[in-house]
């Protein structure tokens, strides 16, 4: 029998402070776009705990531009933040594909998105974070101040620095207490992000064979794009199965997969001369305006989430990033999953060797999907990779991430929770409360 799940809507910062002082176990949300916390099936994850779902979507939303920095308070979405930046001739260096997600939530989960190929992770864009601690005190964290050292933890995390996110939060600077810790140490209320000058861009699409049949051209392109991290903002993949989630009138004409890359319009001649022609791709490419491209790109992850919700199942998908020299190994593992007979699709951040493979299970296939996911993550445990490089761990990925943790991780998480969340009121049952 499930314990009571209650709801609470917060409309002011004072109300939020009052609630935090009550010390009730709570999960805070705004847009409910998380792919690792299935809000529509939350009861099954708290069978013996009381929990309050705290809705922050009605808090005042504020944006201010200070020269080249954007200050955000409250439930501002990435779409709203980008629009505000554009009004000031500025742009966010990167953002998640799901524009309706809230920026502060994205910081909490260290969501990365498409343009990480060029701009790095979200962590690299945040200057300051303000949050409420367990006493409801406002604390400001800076990217310029170092955390007290966790010596062994530091040694472990260094081996993952080449990835967007490690299987655990990076803990080096003050802001890391909030970035990637998924709200387990406090509630983020404000952030300051860096911006860049706004630039007109376009998207080059490359038609390639279906990866299940022949990925040799995929590998060739993967190796070549590594030379263009200063020119290409993103390098993405939509496989032939992903294209089925895009409305026909918006869908590009392609029989196989599509690899696409975004760059400044002024670089078109450079891209064709130094990238397209050397690879012999002249007859396999077409160009699209960035605005038109964005109309359909986000339909794929949204379509997956809607499919799972409609079928009443929890998402069964991967979020693995490998080194680009290991990309072939990753595709081979995905080929094995593709033979299961269960509907699937592959899409995501191709240039970073960071793709999302999703099994689209129906109710009677959930058990088989779970078994396949367990086998997949068993196989990658010994690879030098990040099992969850973008969307966080949440509730549905904890069993998969456990093999990546050492005693030092568990000890560090306990120390952090004891210090910053002694009542265990922030996101109870999150990965920081896992035990060996």
N, C-alpha and C positions, 0 to 999 in steps of 0.2 A: 504494500500500500504506500502510495506516494505521500510525502509530507506536503504541507501547504506551500504553494508558490503564490506569493502575493505580489502586487504591483504598486508602484509609487511613481507619480509624475512630479518632477521638480521644475519650478518655474523661475527661481531666483537663486543667486549664489548664497544668500543667507539661508534659504530653505535647505540647500544642499549641505551647508555646514551644520545645520541643526540635525539633519538626518544622520550624517556621519558620526556625530557625537553620541547618537543612540547605540552605535556599535553593532548594528544588525548585519548579519551576513548578506551581502548584496552583490549583484552583477549589474554593472552600469552599461547603458546602451543609448544610442540615439537613432541611427538609421537602420539598424538590424540587418546590415548587409554582410555580416561576417560569414565566411565559408567554413569556419572551424567551430562555431558555436551555433548549433541548430535550435534557434529560439522556438520554433514551432513544435519541437519535441523535447523541450528542456526538462520535462518532468522525469524522463527516464535516466537522466544523468544525476539527479538528486533524489534517489529513492528513500533516503533516510535523513535528509537534512532540510531545514527550513531555509528559504531563500526569498529575497525581495528583488524583483526585477525593477531597477530604477531607470525611468525614462528621462533622459536629459534633453530631448529634442525640443522642448519648449523654453529652455534657457535663452536669455538674450544672446543673439549672435552679432558679433562686432568684428569689423575688419578695418585696419588702418595701414597706410603705406608710409613708411619712414625711409625716404630715399630709395635704397635698393632692398629693404627688408619689409616683409609682410607680417603684421601682428594680427593674430586670430584669437578671439575669445568665443567660447560656446560652440554650438553645433553647426559650424560652417562646413558645407560640403566641398569636395574638391572642385566640382563644377562652379560653384559660387566663388571660390577662391581664385580660380583661373580667370573667370570673367572679370573679377575686380582687378586683378593684375593687368589684364589686357586694357582695361580702361585707363590705366596709368602707363601704358607702353611697356609693361613688364611681363615676365613669364616665370612660372615655377619651373625649376630645372627638371623635375620629374614628378609623376603622379601615378597612382594606381589606375588600372583600366576602368574600374567601377567609379564613375564620377559622382554618384549619389552617396558614396560613403563619406563619413565625416573626417575631416583632417586630423582632429585630435585623436580619434579612434585609430586612424592610420598610423599615427606616431606610436601609440601604445602597442600596436601589433608589428611595427616596423615594416609596414607594407611598402613594397618597392616599385613595381610597375614597369612599364615599357622602357622609359628613357633612362633607366639605370645603366643601360649599355654605355651611355655617354657620361651621365652625371653621377654615377655611383648610387649608393643606397640612400634611402630617406634620411638615415642617421647623419649623412654628410651635409644635409641641407638645413638642419635645425640648429639655431643659435642659442635659443633659450626655451625652457619649459617651466611653466608655473603649475603647481599641483597642490591639492589639499591632502595633508597627511592624516593619520588616524586621530589626531586631536582637532582636526578641521582647521589647522593653521595653513596659511598660504606660504608655500616654499618656492623660491625661484632657483632653478638649476641652470648652470652655464656650460657651454661646450668648451670653455677655456679653462675650467678648473678640473683637476684630476680627482678621481675617487681615491680613498684610502686603498692601498694595494691589497689584493688577494693574491699572494705570490704564486701558489700552485695553480689557481684559476687562470692567472695571467699566462702561464706557460701553456696551458691547454688551449686557450682561445687563440693564441698566435697561429696555431696550425690551421685555423679556419679563416684567416683574414682575407684570403683571396675570394671568398664567397660573399654574396650580398648579406646573408644572415647565417649565423651558425645554428646548431641545434639548440643553443642556449643563448641568452642575451649576452652581448658584449658588455663588459664592465671595466671601463677605463676612465671615462669622464663623468662628471656629475649628471649630465642629461641621460646617461645610460640607466639610471635608476628608473626612468619612465619609458625609454625607448625599447620596445621589444619585451617588456615585462608584463604586458597585457593587462594593466590595471591592477596588478596584484600587490602593489606597494602604495597606492594612492590614486586619486582621481585627477587627471589632467584637466585644467580649466583654461589654459592659455598657452600659446606658443608663438615664437618668432622664427620665421623662415627666411632664408635668402632667396632672392629672385635674380633673374637675368633679363637683358633686353629682349623684347618681343621680336620674333623673326618669322617671316613667311616661310612655310615649309611645304614640301610635297612628298608623296610616297611612291616609291618604285616597287612594283610587284614583279616577282619572278615566278614563272610557271615551272614547276618541277614535278617529277613522277610521284606517285603515292609512296610514302616512306615504307609502307609494308612490303612493297614489291621491289623497290630499288632506291636506296638512300645514298648512292655514290655521289650524286650531284649535291645533295644536302651537305655531305661531309666536305666537299670541295668548297662550297660557299662558306661553310662554317669556318674553315681555316683562313679563307681570304678576308673575311670581314674583320678579323682581329687586327688587321692593319689600319682600320678606319674608325677607331673609337673616338677620334677627335673630330670626325666629319659626320658620322651617322649617329643620330639621336637614338634610334632604336632599330633592332633587327628581329623581326617576329615571324612566327609560323602559324598558319591555319591549315590543318590537314583537310583532306577531302571530306571527312566526316564532320568537321567543325563547320564547313560551309553550309551544311544542311540546316544549321540553326539561323542562318541569315535569310531574310526575306528575299524571294526570287528577284524582285525588281531592283534590289540593292546588291545582289550577289554578283561578283565578277565572273566572267565566263572562263571557267577552268575545269578541266577533267581530273586533274590530280591535286597536289598540294600547292599552296602559295607561300612563298617567303617574301616578306616585304620589309623595306627599310625606309626610314624618314631622314631627310636632310634639308638644309636650307636651299630655297629655290635657286639662289645664286650659284650653287655648287653643281647644278645639273650637268654641265659640260664636263666638269672634273670627274663626276661619278661615272659617266659613260666612258670617258677616256681611260680612267685608271681602275675601274672595277668591272663594268659591264663588258667592254671589249676584250680585256685580257682573259676573261672567263668564257668568251664566246657565247654570250647570252643575248645578243642583239635581237634574235627572233623570239625570245621567250619573255620579254619584259613589256610592261606598260606602266604609264605614270598616272597618278590620280591626285587631285587636290586634297590636302590634308583634312579640310573641313568635311568633305564628302566621305573620306575614309573613316573619320571618327563616328559617322552616323551608324556604321554597321559593326565596327570592331568590338564594341562592348556587348553586342547581342549574343556573342558566344558564351562567355561566362554567366551572363544572366539567364540564357537559355538552359544551361546546365542546372543552375540553381532552381529554376522553375520546374524543370523535368523532375528533379528529385523531390521537390515539395509536392508536386502533383501525384507522384507515385508513393508518397509517404515514407520515403527512405532517407537515411542520412548519407551525405555525400561520400562516395568512394573514389578518391582520387589522390594523385601524388603531387608533390611540390619539390622535387629533387633538383638540385643544381650540382653538376659535376664540372671538373676542369675540362676545357674544350678538347684536350687531347684524349679524354675518356668518353667523348660523346658517342662514339660508335658502340661502346659497351652498353651505354644507357639505351640507345635505340634497339639493341638486340634484346634487352630485357623487356622493353615495351612490345616488341614483336611477339614475345612469348605470351604476354598478357592479351594481345590482340587475337590469339588463337582460342580464347576461352569460349567463344560463341556468344558472349554477352556484348551488347552494343557499347561502343567506346568512341572516344575522340582524343586527339592530341593537338595541343596548341600552346602558344606562349612565347617565352623570351629566348628565341632561338640563338641569338648572338652570344648570350651568356650561358649557353648549354643548360638552360633552365626551362623545362617544358612541363606542362600539366597534362598528365594522362588521366582521363576520367572514365571509369566504368559506369555506364548508365543502367543501373540495376532496376529491375522490377521487384516487387515484394518477394516473389518466390526465388529470386536470385541473390538476395542479400547475403545469405550464408556462404554461397560460393564466392561472392565478391570479397567478403571478409577473409576467407581462406587465401585467395589470390593476393590480396594486399599484404597479408602476413608473410607469405612466401617471398613477395617482392622485396619487402623491407629487410627480411633476413638476408637476402642476397646482396643488398647494398651496404650492409653494416660494416663490412670490411673494406669498402671502397673509400677513398679519400674524397668525401663529398659532403654536402649539406642536405639532410633529408627534408627540411622545411625552410626554404630560402625566402619566403615571401609573406604568407598569410598568417603566420603564427601557428601555435600548437593547439590552443583552445581546449576543447573537451574531447574532440574526436581523434586526436593524433597522439595522445599520451602514451599508449602502449607501443607505438612505433618508435617513439623517440627515446624510450627508456634505455635501450642498449647503447646509446651514444653518451650516456651520463656515467660519470665516475663518482666515487665517494666524495671527491672534492666538490663536484657540482651539488650533490644533495646537501652537503654540509654548508656550502655557501648560501644556497637558497634558504635553508633554515635560519641561518644567521640574519639574512636580510628580512625575512618575515618576522622574526623575533624583534628586530629593531624597528621596522617600519609598519608592521601590521600585527602587533602582539595579540589582538583579539581575533585574528583571522577573519576579518570582516570584508576584506576586499577580494572579490572573485574567489570564494571558497572552492576548493577542489581543483584549482589551477595547477599548472605543472610544477610550481614552486613548492607545493605541498606533497609532491610525490616522494615516496620512500624507496630505498634500494630493494 
